[in-house]
Amino acid sequence: MLTRVETAKQRWGGVSGLIDQWLDNRKSLLVNYCQLAGLPPFERKDNSLPEQSQITQFCEQLVDYVSTGHFEIYEQVISNCGDQEKQQQAQRLLPLLRDSTDAVLNFNDHFASTQDDIELKSFDLQLSQLGEAFESRFAIEDRMLEHLHQAQ
C-alpha cells in the first residue's frame, strides 16, 4: 500500500496543494497503520497490543483522513474534472466509498477510547479488515484522481 501511495504522489502530486497534503496524510496514515499492526519494519517482539493512546491517535488520524476526503477533496476533484461527463464519471465513484467509510467509522467506534479488554481481543482482526478497506478506498480515490489528471 505504501508503494501505491508513492505512485499516486508521483502521478498526481503538484496538481493542487490540498491534494498533495491529502496524499501526504494518506502516507502518514499507512505508516501508523503498519506500526499498530506490527508490520515490517515495526514488528513487535512481544506480540502485545499497542498502547491505547496510540490507538486513539490513529483513530483520530483515520477519521480526519476520511472526513477531509468527503468534505474537501472529493468535491474539489469532481469540480475540476473538466467537462460534465468526466465530472459525472468521478461522481459515480462516491457511493463505492461507502463500505470503506463504514469500516473506518466502525473501527473508530470500537477502539478510539475503549479500555475494555473484550473489545481489544478483536483488535487484530478488525485492524486487518480495516487494511482491506484501505486497499479498496485508495483504489477508488486513485480512480477519482485519474479522472482529474485526464482533465488537466
VOGUDO-556017 format. One record per residue (C-alpha): z, x, y. Coordinates in Angstrom, 1 decimal, always signed. Each point is the difference from the previous one (the first is absolute). Layout:
SITE, Z, X, Y
...
end
This chain:
SITE, +0.0, +0.0, +0.0
SITE, +0.7, +2.8, +2.4
SITE, -3.5, +1.4, -0.6
SITE, -1.4, -3.4, +0.9
SITE, +2.0, +0.0, +3.3
SITE, -1.4, +3.4, +0.9
SITE, -3.5, -1.2, -0.8
SITE, +0.6, -3.1, +2.2
SITE, +1.2, +2.2, +2.8
SITE, -3.1, +2.2, -0.2
SITE, -2.4, -2.9, -0.1
SITE, +1.6, -2.2, +2.7
SITE, +2.2, +2.3, +1.9
SITE, -0.8, +0.1, +3.7
SITE, -1.4, -3.5, +0.2
SITE, +3.2, -1.2, +1.8
SITE, +3.4, +1.5, +0.7
SITE, +1.6, -3.1, -1.5
SITE, -1.9, +0.4, -3.2
SITE, +0.8, +3.8, -0.1
SITE, +3.7, -0.8, +0.4
SITE, -0.2, -2.7, -2.7
SITE, -1.6, +2.3, -2.5
SITE, +2.7, +2.6, +0.8
SITE, +2.6, -2.7, -0.6
SITE, -1.7, -0.8, -3.3
SITE, +0.2, +3.7, -1.1
SITE, +3.7, +0.1, +1.0
SITE, +0.7, -3.2, -1.9
SITE, -1.6, +1.5, -3.1
SITE, +1.9, +3.3, +0.3
SITE, +3.2, -2.0, +0.2
SITE, -1.1, -2.2, -3.0
SITE, -0.5, +3.2, -2.0
SITE, +3.5, +1.2, +1.0
SITE, +1.6, -3.2, -1.1
SITE, -2.0, -0.1, -3.2
SITE, +0.9, +3.6, -0.8
SITE, -3.7, +0.9, -0.3
SITE, -1.2, +3.6, +0.4
SITE, +0.9, +1.9, +1.9
SITE, +3.1, -2.1, +0.5
SITE, +1.3, -0.2, -3.6
SITE, +3.6, -0.8, -0.4
SITE, +1.7, +2.1, -2.6
SITE, +2.8, -2.5, -0.7
SITE, -2.2, -3.1, -0.2
SITE, +2.4, -1.8, +2.4
SITE, -1.0, -2.7, +2.4
SITE, -0.5, +1.0, +3.6
SITE, +2.8, -0.6, +2.5
SITE, +0.1, -3.5, +1.5
SITE, -0.7, +1.5, +3.5
SITE, -3.2, +1.5, -1.3
SITE, -1.1, -3.4, -1.5
SITE, +0.9, -1.8, +3.2
SITE, -1.9, +2.4, +2.2
SITE, -3.0, -0.3, -2.4
SITE, +0.2, -3.8, +0.2
SITE, +0.0, +0.1, +3.8
SITE, -3.1, +2.3, +0.0
SITE, -1.7, -2.2, -2.6
SITE, +0.5, -3.2, +2.1
SITE, -1.1, +1.8, +3.1
SITE, -3.2, +1.2, -1.6
SITE, -0.9, -3.5, -1.3
SITE, +1.0, -1.7, +3.3
SITE, -2.1, +2.5, +2.0
SITE, -3.0, -0.8, -2.2
SITE, +0.4, -3.7, +0.3
SITE, +0.9, -0.3, +3.6
SITE, -2.0, +2.9, +1.6
SITE, -2.4, +1.9, -2.2
SITE, -1.9, -2.7, -1.9
SITE, -0.7, -1.9, +3.2
SITE, -1.3, +3.1, +1.8
SITE, -2.1, +1.0, -3.0
SITE, -1.6, -3.4, -0.4
SITE, -0.7, -0.5, +3.7
SITE, -1.7, +3.5, +0.2
SITE, -2.2, -0.5, -3.1
SITE, -3.1, -0.8, +2.1
SITE, -1.9, -3.1, -0.6
SITE, +1.4, -3.3, -1.2
SITE, -1.2, +0.5, -3.6
SITE, +1.9, +3.3, -0.4
SITE, +3.1, -1.5, +1.7
SITE, -0.1, -2.8, -2.5
SITE, -0.4, +2.4, -2.9
SITE, +3.1, +1.9, +1.1
SITE, +1.8, -3.3, +0.7
SITE, -0.6, -1.1, -3.6
SITE, +2.0, +3.0, -1.2
SITE, +3.3, -1.2, +1.6
SITE, +0.9, -2.6, -2.7
SITE, -0.4, +2.8, -2.6
SITE, +3.1, +1.7, +1.5
SITE, +2.3, -2.9, -0.8
SITE, +1.1, +1.3, -3.4
SITE, +0.9, +3.5, +1.3
SITE, +1.7, -1.5, +3.0
SITE, +2.1, -2.2, -2.3
SITE, +0.9, +3.1, -2.1
SITE, +1.1, +1.9, +3.1
SITE, +2.1, -2.9, +1.2
SITE, +1.6, -0.6, -3.4
SITE, +0.8, +3.7, -0.4
SITE, +1.6, +0.0, +3.5
SITE, +2.0, -3.2, -0.8
SITE, +1.4, +1.5, -3.2
SITE, +0.8, +3.5, +1.2
SITE, +0.2, +0.4, +3.8
SITE, +3.8, -0.4, +0.1
SITE, +1.1, -0.7, -3.6
SITE, +3.2, +1.6, -1.3
SITE, -0.3, -2.0, -3.2
SITE, -0.4, +2.2, -3.1
SITE, -1.7, -2.9, -1.8
SITE, -2.8, +0.0, +2.6
SITE, -0.3, +3.8, -0.2
SITE, -0.6, -0.1, -3.8
SITE, -3.5, -1.4, +0.7
SITE, -0.7, +2.6, +2.7
SITE, -2.3, +2.3, -1.9
SITE, -2.1, -2.9, -1.4
SITE, -0.3, -1.7, +3.4
SITE, -0.8, +3.3, +1.7
SITE, -2.8, +0.5, -2.6
SITE, -1.4, -3.5, +0.7
SITE, +0.2, +0.8, +3.7
SITE, -2.2, +3.1, -0.6
SITE, -2.6, -2.2, -1.7
SITE, +0.1, -2.3, +3.0
SITE, -0.6, +3.0, +2.3
SITE, -3.1, +0.9, -2.0
SITE, -1.4, -3.4, +0.5
SITE, +1.0, -0.4, +3.6
SITE, -1.3, +3.4, +1.1
SITE, -3.4, -0.6, -1.7
SITE, -0.3, -3.3, +1.9
SITE, +1.0, +1.6, +3.3
SITE, -2.5, +2.8, -0.6
SITE, -2.7, -2.7, -0.5
SITE, +0.9, -1.4, +3.4
SITE, -0.2, +3.4, +1.5
SITE, -3.4, +0.5, -1.6
SITE, -1.3, -3.1, +1.7
SITE, +1.3, +1.4, +3.3
SITE, -1.6, +3.3, -0.7
SITE, -3.4, -1.6, -0.8
SITE, +0.1, -1.8, +3.4
SITE, +0.5, +3.2, +1.9
end
